[in-house]
Amino acid sequence: MTEVNWQKSSYSSAGDGNSCIELAFIGTTVALRESDEPRTVLTTSPARLGALLQSIKAGALDHLAAVPGT
């Protein structure tokens, strides 16, 4: 089995703390995990991850983070 090369987000805190999002390429698939739950891995395609990131940057998903009643 090939070892997966996980890379930390540049927005994560310095050091080896457990407050990071990590990404890895496994073949043509992008894998994502949170460092405090390394066995839980989400996979997607580069195109779908790019679309998600564009939506986040555009604010199209801000309503999902809104607190009800505020």
HUSULVEN-V835646 format. One record per pair of residues at least 12 apart in sequence whose C-alpha atoms are under 7 Angstrom apart, sorted by sequence separation. I is the first residue (numbers start at 1). J is the second residue. If there is no record, write none. Layout:
I_J, I_J
//
This chain:
8_20, 9_21, 21_33, 22_34, 31_43, 8_21, 9_22, 21_34, 22_35, 30_43, 31_44, 8_22, 20_34, 21_35, 29_43, 30_44, 7_22, 8_23, 20_35, 29_44, 30_45, 6_22, 7_23, 19_35, 29_45, 30_46, 6_23, 7_24, 18_35, 19_36, 29_46, 6_24, 18_36, 5_24, 4_24
//
